[in-house]
Amino acid sequence: MNNTALLDEFSDSLWLEDGLSRNTLESYCNDLRQFGKWLKTHSQSSRELLNATHADLLEFLAFRVSEKMKASTTSRELSSLKRFYRFLLRQGKIQTDPSLNIDSPKLSRHLPESLTEADVETLLNAPDTKHPLGLRDRTMLEVLYASGLRVSELVSLKNSQVSQDMSVVRIMGKGNKERLAPLGEESLAWLNRYAKHARTILLNGKITDTVFVTTRGSGMTRQAFWYVIKRHAQQAGIDKPLSPHTLRHAFATHLLNHGADLRVVQLLLGHADISTTQIYTHIARERLKQLHAKHHPRG
């Protein structure tokens, strides 16, 4: 069986088992194509993916390191290879897994930049809510911080996903997995105010189910909202590095700082694996250390 047919089978299996997005599936396949291409030109007898050896994988990873690839890149490639060869072993297409006993490179833990609660308050107060666009921006920031939504989930939010009675939004996240994200009284109040005093003006007679709209009466893009955040942060005098996930990070960190259970935060963020959520415990711990050092007499 050629590499293309194998990758198609592998991709179908991942989609059926885990419901992974097209982008994630393509990322796996790109890593494997890269390895397949390397096998053709570097391995003995130009091996195919199906008959690659343990030594081939080690040599490929060493080659990638010699090309000055980041540890995160080689770690992701090894993860793709391990998953692929486990799939082949389950299918009975190979007798032994060549990726066994290969350790991932050690990664330096990158802690996402998080805003303090005072920073968030300053950012939330930055938009001028006397104007429709300012009211929209304030509402978007409030919803983002209250619910921990991804930016892509926020800008694509539909009115039909918002439950006023239950004060939650229904989100279809990564891998087509549904979750309920709470809004809280404050963000719900801003949503109602925006709907009453700004959304109709922005739509100017146009009809759409998208909650947050532009002056053209259409939904916003992730990039457009990212510029909105940066503009308001600059106006508010917040000079910390920001990312599109800044308020999502703050949402998780502040919940943990106030005693929320890690499993609850995992559910709210829509993380499939709790190890993804655990990074926020490190942020919370660092914040607690700073508070202790600043305020405790023996700090």
C-alpha positions as CSV (number, residue, x, y, z in Angstrom):
1,M,0.0,0.0,0.0
2,N,1.4,3.4,-0.9
3,N,1.9,6.3,1.4
4,T,-1.1,8.3,0.1
5,A,-3.5,5.4,0.7
6,L,-2.1,4.8,4.2
7,L,-2.5,8.5,5.2
8,D,-6.1,8.5,3.9
9,E,-6.9,5.5,6.1
10,F,-5.1,7.1,9.1
11,S,-6.9,10.4,8.6
12,D,-10.3,8.7,8.3
13,S,-9.6,6.7,11.5
14,L,-8.7,9.9,13.5
15,W,-11.8,11.6,12.3
16,L,-14.1,8.7,13.2
17,E,-12.4,8.1,16.6
18,D,-11.8,11.6,17.8
19,G,-13.8,13.9,15.5
20,L,-10.6,16.0,14.9
21,S,-10.9,19.2,12.8
22,R,-9.7,19.3,9.2
23,N,-6.7,21.5,10.2
24,T,-5.6,19.0,12.9
25,L,-5.9,16.1,10.5
26,E,-3.9,17.9,7.9
27,S,-1.2,18.8,10.4
28,Y,-0.8,15.1,11.3
29,C,-0.6,14.2,7.6
30,N,1.9,16.9,6.8
31,D,4.3,15.6,9.5
32,L,4.0,12.1,8.0
33,R,4.5,13.3,4.5
34,Q,7.6,15.1,5.6
35,F,8.9,11.9,7.1
36,G,7.9,9.9,4.0
37,K,9.8,12.4,1.8
38,W,12.9,12.1,4.0
39,L,12.7,8.3,3.8
40,K,12.8,8.5,0.0
41,T,16.0,10.5,-0.1
42,H,17.9,9.6,3.1
43,S,17.1,6.0,4.2
44,Q,18.7,2.9,2.8
45,S,16.7,1.4,-0.1
46,S,14.3,4.3,-0.1
47,R,11.9,2.9,2.4
48,E,8.1,3.6,2.5
49,L,6.3,4.7,5.7
50,L,5.0,1.1,6.1
51,N,8.5,-0.4,6.5
52,A,10.3,2.3,8.3
53,T,12.5,1.1,11.2
54,H,13.2,2.4,14.7
55,A,16.7,3.5,13.4
56,D,15.0,5.5,10.6
57,L,12.8,7.4,13.0
58,L,15.8,8.2,15.3
59,E,17.8,9.3,12.3
60,F,15.0,11.5,11.0
61,L,14.5,13.2,14.3
62,A,18.3,13.8,14.6
63,F,18.2,15.3,11.1
64,R,15.4,17.6,12.1
65,V,17.3,18.8,15.1
66,S,20.4,19.4,12.9
67,E,18.2,21.7,10.8
68,K,17.7,23.8,13.9
69,M,14.0,22.9,14.2
70,K,12.4,24.0,17.5
71,A,12.0,21.3,20.1
72,S,8.2,21.9,20.0
73,T,8.2,21.1,16.2
74,T,10.2,17.8,16.6
75,S,8.0,16.9,19.6
76,R,4.9,17.4,17.5
77,E,6.4,15.4,14.6
78,L,7.2,12.5,17.0
79,S,3.7,12.6,18.4
80,S,2.3,12.3,14.8
81,L,4.7,9.4,14.1
82,K,3.8,7.6,17.3
83,R,0.0,7.9,16.6
84,F,0.5,6.8,13.0
85,Y,2.5,3.6,13.9
86,R,0.1,2.7,16.7
87,F,-2.7,2.9,14.2
88,L,-0.8,0.6,11.7
89,L,-0.1,-1.9,14.6
90,R,-3.8,-2.0,15.5
91,Q,-4.7,-2.6,11.9
92,G,-2.2,-5.5,11.6
93,K,-0.3,-3.7,8.9
94,I,3.0,-3.9,10.9
95,Q,4.3,-6.4,13.4
96,T,6.3,-4.0,15.6
97,D,5.9,-0.3,16.4
98,P,9.2,1.5,15.3
99,S,8.3,4.5,17.4
100,L,8.5,2.6,20.7
101,N,11.0,3.8,23.3
102,I,11.6,7.1,21.6
103,D,11.3,10.0,24.1
104,S,10.0,13.4,23.2
105,P,12.5,16.3,23.5
106,K,12.2,18.3,26.7
107,L,10.2,21.5,26.1
108,S,10.6,24.7,28.0
109,R,7.3,25.4,29.6
110,H,5.9,28.6,28.2
111,L,3.4,30.3,30.5
112,P,0.9,32.3,28.6
113,E,0.8,36.0,29.6
114,S,-2.1,36.7,31.9
115,L,-3.7,39.9,33.0
116,T,-4.3,40.7,36.6
117,E,-7.9,41.3,37.7
118,A,-7.2,45.0,37.9
119,D,-5.8,44.9,34.3
120,V,-9.0,43.2,33.1
121,E,-11.2,45.8,34.8
122,T,-9.2,48.5,33.1
123,L,-9.5,46.8,29.7
124,L,-13.3,46.2,30.2
125,N,-13.8,49.9,31.0
126,A,-11.8,51.1,28.0
127,P,-14.6,51.2,25.3
128,D,-16.8,54.2,25.1
129,T,-20.2,52.6,25.6
130,K,-22.1,55.8,24.7
131,H,-21.6,54.8,21.0
132,P,-22.9,51.5,19.4
133,L,-19.4,50.2,18.5
134,G,-18.1,50.9,22.0
135,L,-21.1,49.1,23.5
136,R,-20.5,46.2,21.2
137,D,-16.8,46.0,22.1
138,R,-17.5,46.2,25.8
139,T,-20.0,43.4,25.5
140,M,-17.7,41.2,23.6
141,L,-14.9,41.7,26.2
142,E,-17.4,41.0,29.0
143,V,-18.6,37.8,27.3
144,L,-15.1,36.6,26.5
145,Y,-13.9,37.1,30.1
146,A,-17.0,35.7,31.7
147,S,-17.1,32.5,29.6
148,G,-13.6,31.7,28.5
149,L,-14.6,31.3,24.9
150,R,-12.1,31.1,22.1
151,V,-12.0,34.2,20.0
152,S,-13.3,32.1,17.0
153,E,-16.2,30.9,19.1
154,L,-17.0,34.5,20.2
155,V,-17.1,36.1,16.7
156,S,-19.2,33.2,15.3
157,L,-21.7,33.2,18.2
158,K,-25.3,33.1,17.1
159,N,-28.4,34.4,19.0
160,S,-29.7,30.8,18.9
161,Q,-26.7,29.7,21.0
162,V,-27.5,32.1,23.8
163,S,-29.9,31.0,26.6
164,Q,-31.1,34.0,28.5
165,D,-33.0,31.9,31.0
166,M,-30.1,29.6,31.9
167,S,-27.4,32.4,31.4
168,V,-25.2,30.1,29.3
169,V,-24.0,29.9,25.7
170,R,-24.0,26.6,23.8
171,I,-20.7,26.2,22.1
172,M,-19.6,23.6,19.4
173,G,-15.9,23.6,20.1
174,K,-12.9,21.7,18.6
175,G,-13.7,18.2,17.3
176,N,-17.4,19.1,17.1
177,K,-17.7,18.7,20.9
178,E,-20.5,20.6,22.5
179,R,-20.2,22.4,25.9
180,L,-22.1,25.0,27.9
181,A,-20.3,28.1,28.9
182,P,-21.8,30.2,31.7
183,L,-22.3,34.0,31.1
184,G,-22.9,35.4,34.6
185,E,-25.2,38.3,35.5
186,E,-22.8,41.0,34.4
187,S,-22.1,39.8,30.9
188,L,-25.8,38.9,30.4
189,A,-26.8,42.4,31.3
190,W,-24.3,43.8,28.8
191,L,-25.6,41.4,26.1
192,N,-29.2,42.7,26.7
193,R,-28.0,46.3,26.7
194,Y,-26.1,45.8,23.4
195,A,-29.1,44.0,21.8
196,K,-31.4,46.9,22.8
197,H,-29.2,49.9,22.1
198,A,-26.5,49.0,19.6
199,R,-27.0,45.9,17.5
200,T,-30.1,47.1,15.6
201,I,-28.2,50.4,14.8
202,L,-25.2,48.5,13.5
203,L,-27.3,46.1,11.4
204,N,-29.1,49.1,9.7
205,G,-31.9,47.0,8.4
206,K,-29.9,43.9,7.6
207,I,-30.8,40.5,9.1
208,T,-28.3,38.0,10.6
209,D,-28.3,35.5,13.5
210,T,-24.7,36.5,14.4
211,V,-24.7,38.2,17.7
212,F,-21.8,40.6,17.2
213,V,-21.8,42.6,14.0
214,T,-19.9,45.3,12.2
215,T,-21.1,48.6,10.7
216,R,-21.6,46.7,7.5
217,G,-24.2,44.5,9.2
218,S,-22.0,41.3,9.0
219,G,-20.1,39.2,11.5
220,M,-16.6,40.1,12.7
221,T,-13.5,38.2,11.9
222,R,-11.0,37.0,14.5
223,Q,-8.4,39.4,13.1
224,A,-10.8,42.4,13.4
225,F,-11.6,41.6,17.0
226,W,-7.9,41.1,17.8
227,Y,-7.3,44.7,16.6
228,V,-10.2,45.8,18.7
229,I,-8.6,44.3,21.8
230,K,-5.2,45.8,21.0
231,R,-6.7,49.3,20.4
232,H,-8.5,49.3,23.7
233,A,-5.5,47.9,25.6
234,Q,-3.4,50.7,24.2
235,Q,-6.0,53.3,25.1
236,A,-6.2,51.9,28.6
237,G,-2.4,52.0,29.0
238,I,-1.9,48.2,29.3
239,D,1.5,47.6,27.9
240,K,1.7,43.8,28.6
241,P,2.1,41.5,25.7
242,L,-1.3,40.5,24.5
243,S,-2.6,37.6,22.4
244,P,-6.0,36.7,21.0
245,H,-6.3,34.3,24.0
246,T,-5.4,36.8,26.6
247,L,-8.8,37.1,28.2
248,R,-9.3,33.3,27.9
249,H,-6.0,32.9,29.9
250,A,-7.2,35.4,32.5
251,F,-10.6,33.6,32.8
252,A,-8.8,30.3,33.7
253,T,-6.1,31.8,35.9
254,H,-8.5,34.0,37.9
255,L,-10.9,31.0,38.5
256,L,-8.0,28.9,39.8
257,N,-6.8,31.8,42.0
258,H,-10.2,31.9,43.6
259,G,-10.2,28.2,44.3
260,A,-11.9,26.6,41.3
261,D,-11.3,22.9,40.7
262,L,-9.0,22.1,37.8
263,R,-11.5,19.7,36.3
264,V,-14.2,22.3,36.3
265,V,-11.9,24.8,34.5
266,Q,-11.1,22.0,32.0
267,L,-14.8,21.6,31.2
268,L,-15.3,25.3,30.9
269,L,-12.4,25.8,28.5
270,G,-13.4,22.7,26.5
271,H,-10.0,21.0,26.8
272,A,-10.1,17.4,25.8
273,D,-7.0,16.6,27.9
274,I,-6.5,18.0,31.4
275,S,-2.8,18.3,30.8
276,T,-3.6,21.2,28.5
277,T,-5.4,22.9,31.4
278,Q,-2.7,22.2,34.0
279,I,-0.5,25.0,32.6
280,Y,-2.8,27.4,34.3
281,T,-2.0,26.0,37.7
282,H,1.6,27.1,37.1
283,I,0.4,30.6,36.3
284,A,-1.8,30.7,39.4
285,R,1.1,29.4,41.5
286,E,3.4,32.0,40.3
287,R,0.9,34.7,41.1
288,L,0.5,33.3,44.6
289,K,4.2,33.4,45.1
290,Q,4.3,37.0,44.1
291,L,1.5,37.9,46.5
292,H,3.2,36.0,49.3
293,A,6.6,37.7,48.6
294,K,4.9,41.1,48.5
295,H,2.6,40.9,51.5
296,H,3.9,38.2,53.9
297,P,6.3,39.4,56.7
298,R,8.6,36.5,55.9
299,G,8.2,36.8,52.2
